[in-house]
Amino acid sequence: MTAPETGEIMAMAAGDGIDIEKVRLDTPGCASVAHLNNAGAALPPAPVLDAVTEHLRLEARTGGYEANDLARELTEGFYDAVAGLVGAHRDEIAYVENATRAWDMAFYAVPFAAGDRILTTTSEYASNAIAFHQVAKARGVSVEVLPDDGDGQLSLDALAAELARGRVRLVAINHVPTHNGLVNPAAEVGRLCRETGVLFLLDACQSVGQLAVDVGEIGCDMLSTTGRKFLRGPRGTGFLYVRRDLLRELEPPFLDLHSAVWTAPDRYEIRDDARRFETWERYVAGQIGLGVAAGYAAALGVRAIEERVTGLAARLREELAATPGVTVLDRGARRCGIVTFTVAGRESAEMKGVLRERGINVSVTDHTHQRLDPNAVPAAVRASAHYYNTDEELGLLVSAVRELAPRR
């Protein structure tokens, strides 16, 4: 087996832009649906689909273990592709089955002690918040929520003040919340954490693939993300980045014969690279597909992707905000491809269903996932654009919303 050719992908990047017609032809789903649910799961491109299905067929022909041996070049290539995408070293990358588990493996490896403090944001996601409180209960740490600034994102002044107070063991925030379109100032958070020697865990589940993300520029110690969202990889895939000189300080919450070596009846040695956070059994076809997805995004250019995605979302916000009965909920000085809104007199779940019947995919946010955010509404429609979406598709959504919104 050989890695997919990148020449055709490179041809889709025209100068500093992206050849939208070519990437849409490369995306089978574009022919049948206006997919504006990329913050849920994006449409995979053909090279990702081909890589996954080819490996599954290889498993069917030769056996799972045998296929894994034959595909060694591709599974190893995953580490180079992902590291290159986020500015890391290959030994700092672990393949994990999803973003939640990747985040968990990093978080639960932090050696918390009684009296330690965890700082987080009002926009933190439910899975992470539940983990905070589980550790707080078990180890006697405190979980403290930083306030928003005037634009709605994490307050850097508040963060600096709390870091100065001391005993902060971890700052754990999301780069992009799931429900309100903002982008948290991750690089500024990284700078403050480095200055005070505090660990920084970044949940990049919604940012990798739609924004330019560089772990060196951000200064995070750990970063987790998924494959299925803006990265356009397979479901059931994700990865974890852990800074090289931190690795030996973090013992994963569970180990197996891949992450560690059983050296004597009562002893073991943990791997010295990020693969200490992996398990031996894995979705091999998914790992290969995720590596292809990372290479695909890198070939198009993360800066070009970010420019395209944020531009589409800005136009969509403007059109929706000009629609009577529609309230756009997005906050933040910097915003991303996620656009959230409500329609007067309409339940958000109802809107999602009606739009789907018209061939437009969106999703719904749920306030039970954002219980720390005082500005979260019970439910909202979430439309999330990607670079393969078009102005015509945005127009379909806006027209449908205007038809369903209350008339003056």
N, C-alpha and C positions, 0 to 999 in steps of 0.2 A: 504494500500500500504506500502511496505517496501523498504528501500534503496537497490540498487544492491549489491550483494556480492562482496567483494574485494579480497577474497582468490585466485580466478583464476587470477585476475590482478597481484597480488603479485607474483604469480608463473611465470609470464612473466619476472620478474626482476631476472636475474641469477647473484648473487653476486653483483659486481659493474657494470655489463653489463645488456643488455636487450636481451631477447629471441626473435630475429627478426622473426623467423618462426611463433611463436605463435602470435605476435602482427599483423603480416600480415594476418594470418588466421582470426584474430579478426577485420580486416579492409576489408569489402566487396569490396571496389573499387580497392584493389590491384590485384584482379583477372582479371581486364579488362583494366587497364591503368597504365602507368608509370607516377605517379602524382608528378610533380616537380613544382607545383604552390601552395606550402603551405604558402607562404607569401601573397597569395590572399585569398584562403580558403582551409584548409586542409581536407583530408578525415576523416570523423568521425568514431570512433570505434563503434563496435556493442553495447556496454553498453549505449553509448550516444544515438544512434539511437533508441534503445529499450526504454529508459527512456522517450524520447520525444513522440514516437508513443503510448506508453502505456498511457501516460497522455491525449493525444488527444483522444484516444478511450474512456478513462474514462469520458472526457467532453461530448463526443457524447452519452454515455450511461446515464449519470446522470445529465448533465447540467454544464455549466462552473463554476458558483459560487459554486455549490455543490462539483464538482471535486476539486476545490481549497481548500475547507474545508477538504476533505478527504486526500489531499496531503500535509497538513500542515507540517508534519515531514520532507518531502523532500524539500519543499521550504525553511524551516528554516535551513535544513542541508546545503543548498547552501552557507550560510554565513560562516559556520565553514570550509567547504571545501576550499573556495577561500581564507579565512584568513590564513588557514594553508599553502596553496601553496605559499603565498607571505610574510609570517612572520608577519601578522597583527593580530589585535583583530577583532572579529566578528562585533563589533559595529562601526568599521571603514570602513566597506564595504557596498556599495550600488549597487544594481542590476540596470543596465541601458541598454537601448535597443541596443546600439552600442558604439564603442570607441569614435566616434566623439561627440556624445551627452554626454558621460561621461566626456570627456575633457572639453566640453563647460560648463557643469554644474559647474565644478571646476573653470575654468578660469573666467567666467562671475560673479562668486560669490566674486572674489577678489575686495575689495573696493578701486579701483584706484582713484587717485586725480590728478588734473592738475600738470604737472611737474614730475610725476612718470616716471620711466624708466623700460622698459621690455627688457631683454636680451635674445637672441635666437641664433640659429645656422644657418650656410649656408645651412644645409641639411633639414631645417624645411619643413614640408608638407604643401600643399596648404590650406587645411581646417583650420589649425592652423594659418597660416600667414594671411588669410582673417580675422579671428577673431581679431588678433592683430591690424590690420589696422582699423577695425570697431571701436574698443575701443579707439584707438588713435584719431580718428576723433571725437568721441563723448565726450571724457573726457580729451583731451589735454595731453595725455601721449606720450612718444616717444618710438619707436621700434628700437632697435639697434642690428645689426647682428655681432656676434663675429667671428673673422677670424678663419680659420683652422690652425692647427699646421703642422709641416712638414710631418706627417703621414696621414693627411687628416681629422682627427677628430677635434672636438672643442678644441681650444687652452685654456688650463688651465691658462697659464700666462696672456693671454688677459682677461679672466674672472676675475682673481684676481685683475688686474689693474682697470677694470671697477667697480667692487664691491667697491674698495677703494675710488673711486671718489664719491660714495654716490648716494642717491635718487633712487636706484634700488628697485622697488617694487616686481618684480617677475623675476626669471630665469625660462624659459620654453623651454625645449629641448626635442628632441626625443632620446630614448635609442638606437634604431636601425633605421636608415633611410630606406626608402622604396626602394632605388634605387642604393646603391653602396656597400653593404656588410659589412660596418664598424660597430663597436660597440662604441658608445660614452662613455667616462669615467664617468659614472653617479655617482659612489661612490665618486670620487674626487670632482665632482661638488657639491654633497651633503655636503661634508666636508666644502668647501669654503662658501657655503650658510649658514650653521649652524654657522660658525665663525663670520659671518657678520649679522646674523639675518634676512636674506632675504628668502622669500618664494621660494620654488622649486617645480615646476610642471613637472612631467616626463610623456611623452607620451611613453608608453610601448607596443603599439599596435603590434609591430613586435618582441618583446623580450619575453614576457610571453608565456611559452610553449616550447620555444626552448633553452632558457638560464635560469640559476638559477637566480631568481629575489627575493631579500629579501629587503623589504622596510626599515627595521631597518639598514641593512648594507649599503644600498644606501643613506639613510638619506633624502629621498624626503618627502615633506609635503603632496603631492597629486600625485596619479598615476592613469592613465586611460589605459584600454586595451579592446580588443575585444574577443569574444569567437570563431569566425570562423577561425582564422588563426592558428598559431602553437599550440594553446590550444586544437584544434580539437573539439570545441563545436559547437552548432547550429548557423546558421546565424541569425542576428537580436538579438544578445545578447552581453553583455559586462558588465564590472563592473568598479567602481570607488573606490579608497582607499583615505581616508582623515585622516590625523593624529588626534588622539583623542583630544589632547589639543588645536587643531586649529578649531575644528568643530563649536564652538559657535561664532567664529569670521567671519564665512562665511555664508551669507544669499544667498540661491540659487536664480538664476534669475527668476524662477517661482515656485509656490507652488500649492499644491492641498490639498484635505482632508486627504491624506495619509502622506504627508510631514509636515503638520501643522494641528493644531486643531483650529477650529473657536470657540473662548471662549465667545464672546459677539458680538452684531451686528456690532461693529466697531473695534473688536480686534481679534487677533489670536496669537497662540504660536507655534513656530517651534519645531519640534522634536529635541532632544539633541544628537541623534546618526546620523550616516551617511545616514540613510534612509530619512533624510531631502532632499536628492538629488534624491529620487525616485518619481515615480508617482503611484497612486493606480492601474490604469489599466496597465497591462503588459502581456507579452508572458509567461504565467506560465509554459507551457511545456518547453520553452526555458530556463527558470531559473533553472528548475530541471535538464535539460540536461547539462547546463553549470556547475552546481555543480558536476554532475557525471564526466564531462570532467576534472575538477580540481582535483577530487579525483583520477582519472585514471592516470593523469600525476604525481601526488605526489606518488602514489603507485609504479610506474616505477622508480621514482627517478629523480629529476630535474638535478642533476649532471651527471647522466648516460645519460640522454637525451641530455644535452649540449655536452658532449664528443662525442656522436654518430653523432649528427647533424653537429658539426663543423668539425669533421673528414671527413665526406662524402663531405662537401663543399670544404674542402682544396684539396681533391683528384680531385674533378671536376675542380677546378680552374687550377690545375697543368696540367691536360689533355687538357683543352681548350687553355691554354696559349701556349702549345706546338703545336697547330694546326695552320698552315699557313693561314693567312687571318683573324684570330680571334683575337680580342683585348679584353682582360679582363679588366674591368673598376673598380673593387673593390679597396677600399682604407682602411686605418686605421691600427693602430698597432695591434688591436684585431679585428678579423673578425668573422662573424656568418654564418648561413646557406644560406644566400642570395648570389647568384653569378650572376653578370651582365656582358654582353658581347655584342659585335657587330661582324658582319660577313661582310667582304669587299664585296661590290657589291650586297648585299642583304638588303632589308628593314626588319626591325625587325618584323613588323606586318606580312610580308610574311613568315618569319621564324616560327613565332608562328603558322600560319595556316598550313604550311607543316608538322611541328612536330605533331600537333594535329591529322592530317590525319594518322600519323604513330603510334598513341596511346601514345604520349608523351605530357603531359600538361606543358606548361610554360606560362609566361605572358610577357607583354611589359611595360617598364617604359616610361613615357611621361614627357618631360622637363617642360611642363606647370604646373606640380605639384611641381617642384623644382626650382622656378625662382630665389631663392637666391643663388643657388649653381653655381659658375662660371665654375665648371668642369662638369656639367651635359650636356650630349649629347642630341640631339633632341629625340632620342628613342634608347632603348637597349632591348635585350632579357634578361629576368630575370628568372633564374632557382633557385628554392628554395627547398632544400632537407629537409626531416624530418627523424626521426629515423626509420620509417618503410620502407624507400627507401633502395635499395640494390645497390651494385657495378654493378650488371648486368644492372640495370635501368640507372645508370649513363653512362654505356658503350653504351647503346642504344642511348642516347642523343649525346654523343661525336661522335659516328659513323655517325649519321645522319648529324651533323654539318660538319664533315669532308667531307662528300659526297657533301654537298651543298656549302661548301666554295670554293673559286676560286683555281684552281690548278696552281702550279708553271709552 
